[in-house]
Amino acid sequence: MKETSARLLRLLTLLQTRREWPGADLAERLGVSTRTVRRDVDKLRGLGYPVHAAAGTAGGYRLGHGAALPPLLLDDDEAVAVAISLRTAAGGGVAIGQTALQALVKLEQVLPSRLRHRVNSVQVATVDTPNDEVVPLEVLTAVAAACRDRQRIRFDYAAAYGAAEQVREAEPHRLVTWGKRWYLVAWDVERDDWRTFRVDRMRPRVPLGRRFAPREIPGGDPAAFLAARVAEMWPFQASVRLPLPADHEKMRRMVTWGTIEEIDKSSCRLIIGADTPQSLAFLLSFLEIDFKVESSPELAQALQHVAERFQRAATAAFPPASGT
């Protein structure tokens, strides 16, 4: 009985990870026959899980939507991630407010003490920041579902506030957060190219469109692609040279800053943008390595100004000893 229960949990976990599973694949993963898979699927249905089956060579099993929410299975890391996300979402960025709080109360009520400690530890180390561009929950979930199910999405979109909305159609690839905002990285069907869209400016239309085959995003990293596109939109652009190869660990952590270009095996170039030279100077102050400004005298002047301010602050706090 214990073995059967464990297998049911494993089966349910597999069904949650992919949209469709051929019966033979499930049997191979579980180490049982396809007949046993059919019996286990019937048991899941008896517990309230809407598992659909399609016959034929292209058929398989799919976990669908039911009339009521069945029990959800989460491992320790997933439970902690959900709890932290609910706490964060209740503070801004997604308009779920009291709903997030109610869900959080239910989840934390059943969390083991060891997991509640992990959630509280992360929360203590997290500072909430305001976000004026609140994304309605139904918009975010609709876009996320389209990404998950690889379905085309049509939506009304305003490129900037005050601009007239246009109807756009895209193949959604990934949702990415950048600078306290949600962005969609997608293939624009009409423009036949990759584009990024601010989700707070989207109004999805239903129903969703037909399924599509996934494409390979340029560079393979949605976050890096978005960073490069956002950097191009800043009114002030600059490039700096860094004494590290482009594939260095520190550079991989900086893909969300801008575009990284290889110069040679020991150095690379970071193309970065900001609203003003002063903002960019403070951003570059977070770098843990030396750099050389390759362009923009305005940035060099801003860096000099910031350095003088920091020097005055340090001298005022710890003045030199007399006689030195």
N, C-alpha and C positions, 0 to 999 in steps of 0.2 A: 504493500500500500504506500509506504514511504517512497519507494522508487517510482511508482506511478505518479504521485503528487509532484515529485521533483521534475519528472519528465514533462508534466503538464505546464509547470512554470517555465521550463526551458522552451517548450513549444510556443507558449504565449510570447515570450521574449523575442523569439525569432520572427513571429508574425508582426511584431511591432517595429522591426528594423527595416523591413522592405515592404513595398506595396503589394507584391504578389510572390508566392512561393510555389513552384511545382512540387507535387507530392513526393516525387522521387528525391528531390533535394532535401526536403524536410526529413525524410526517412534516413537519408545518409547522415545528416547532421546529428540526428537523435540516436542513430545506431539501432533502428528498429525497422520493421517491414512497413510497406505502404498501408497495409491493412490495419496495423496498429495506429498509424497516423490518423486514419479515418475514424477509428474508435476514440482516439484522444480528442479529435476535433469535435466529435459529438458531445464529449464530456464538457468541453469548453462552452459549447452552445448551451448546455444545460445550466451552466453557471452564469449565463447572461451575456457571453461574449458573441457578437454577431460575426461569425466566421463564414464567409461565402466561398462557395466552390464552383469552379467552371470546368466542364468536361472538355476532352480533346487534347491534342498535342500541345496547344498553346494555353491550356487551362492550368488551374492551380488553386491555391487557397489564398484568401485575402481577408484581413481583419477590417470589417466595415463599420458603419455607423449604426448604432442601435437606438431604440426608443429611450433607454435609460443608460446612465453612465455605470459601467461595471467597475469592479475594483481594479486599480492600476498597480502595476508592479514596478517598484523603483529600487535600485541598489543604493548603497550608502552615499556614493558620490552624486548620483542623480537626485536623491532626496535633498541633500545639502544644497545643490545647485538650484533646485526649484525654490527652496525656502529663501535663499539669498536673492534670487531674481524677484520673488514676490515682494520682499522688503524694498528692494531698489525701485521696482516699478511703482510701488505705492508713493514714492517720493517725487516722481516726475518722469517725463518722457513718454509715458503711455497713459491714456486716460482711463484708468480702471479703478482708482481711488478705493472706495469702501469695499468693492468686490475683491480686490487684492488682499485687503486686510482680513476679510472673512475667510478666504482660502488659506491665508497664512496661519490663522488661528487654528483651523482644522488640522493643518499639516503638523504644526509644532506640538499639538496635543498628543499625537501618536509617535512623535520622534523619540527614539531612545536618548537617554541623557548624553551619551557620548557624541551624538550628532547635533543635539541642541548646543552643546559646548562649541562645536566647530562653527555652527552658524553664528553664534554670538561673537566668537573671536573675529570672524571676518567682518561682521557688522561694526565692531568697535574700531577696526582699522579702515573703515570706509567713510568718506565724507560725501554727503549728498550735495549735488550742485544743481542750481536752477536750470530749467529748460523751458523756454517760452514756446517752442514749436512742439506742442503736444500732439502725438499721433493717436487718433481714435483707435481703440482696441480692435474694432471690427475691420478697420483698414489693414492694420498690421497682421492680423491673423489671416485675412484673405490673401494678402501678398505672400505670406509665409507658406500657406497651403498650396498656392500656385507654384512656388519654388519646389516644394516637396514632391508634388504630384507631376511636375514637369508639364504644366498646362499653360498655354498662352493666356495672357491677360490683357484686356482692353480697359483703359482708364482715361479719365479726364485729368489733364495735367497743366499746371501753370508754371512756366519756367521761372517766373519771379512773381512775388506778390504784387497784385495790381494788374498783371498781364492777363490777357484773354486766355482762357483754357482751350487746349487742343486735345482731340481724341487721339491717343497713342495706343499702339499694339506692340507687345513685346513678349519675348520668351524669357521669363524670369530665371535668373541663375542663382544669386545669393543675396541675402540681406546682410548689410554690414553697418556697424555703428562707427561713426567718426565725428569727433568734435561735438558730442552730445546730441547728434542727430542720427536718424535712420536713413540709410540709402539702399536703393535696389540696384544691383549690377545686372544688366539684362541685355539681350540682343534685340535691338530695335528693328522690327520687321520691315517697316516702310523705308527706313534709312539704310538698311542692310549693313549695320555696323553695331558695335558694342556701345552702350550708353549707360550713364548713371542717372538715377532719378531720386530726388528727395521724397521720402514716403509721406511726409506731412503735407506735400503738395499734390498727392495722388488721390483720386476718387475712383476706385475700381468699379467696373461694371460687371454685372452678373447676367447670365451664367458665365463661367470661365470658358475659354476656347479649347481647341483640340490639343491633344498631347503632342509633344515634340521630342525629338532626339537631342540629348544634351550636346552642346558645343564646347570646345576647349577655349577657355578664356585666355586672352593674350598674357603670357607670362605664367599662367597657371595659378595665380594668387589673387583672389577677388579683393582682398584688403589692399594689396600693393597697387592693383589697377585703380581702385577708387582713390587712393592717396595721390596717385599721379594726376588723375582727372581733376580732383579738388585743388591740387596745387596750381594747375593751369588757370583756375578761376580767380586766384588771388590777384589783387591789383598790383602787388609788388613781388617781383621775382628775383631770385639770386641763385648763384651756384657757389659751392665751397668744395675744396679738395681735401680729402681725408687720407691719412697714411695707413690705410687698412685695405685689404682686398675686398672686393664687392661681396664675396660670399662669407666674410667673417661673421662670427656670431653677433657681435655688436651691430653690424650693419643689417643683419637679418631682422633685428629687433627694431630697426628704424624704417622699415618699409612703409609704415603709415605716415612718415614725415613728408615724404615726397618721392621723387624718382632717383634711383641709384644707378649710376653708369660706371662700368669698369674702365679704368684708364690703363692700368697694367696689373701685373700680378701682386703688386704691393700697395696699390693706391686706387681710389675710386672717387667719383664725383657725386655730390648730393645736390640735386636741383630742388629748391624749396620755395614756398611762397607764404606770404602773410599780408595783412591789411596795410601795414606800415613798416618802414625799415626798423623802427624801434621795437615793434612786436617781434620781428624776425631776430633781432639781436638778443632779446631775452630768451627766445626759443633756443637759439644756438648755445646759450649759456648752459643748457642742460647737457650738452655733449661732454662726455668724459675723456675726450681726446682732443689734441690740438687740431686745428684746421686752418686752411688758407683760403681767403676770399678770392675767387677768380673773376668775379664781375661785381658791378655796382659800387661806385664810390660812396653812394648814400648809405649802404650797409656798413662800409668801413668807418664812416663818420659816426654812425649810430653805435657801433661797437666801441669806438674811442670814448664817446660820451658815457656809455654805460660803465666802462672800465674806470673812468674818472669818478663817477658817482660811487661805485663800489669801494674805490680806494679811499675816498673821503669818509665813507661810513666806517670802514675798518680802522682808519687813523683816529677818528673821533672816539671809537669804542676802546681802542687800545693805543693810546698815544705813545710815541717813543719815549724811553726814559731820558731824563735830563743828562746832558753830558755825552750823549751818544750821537 
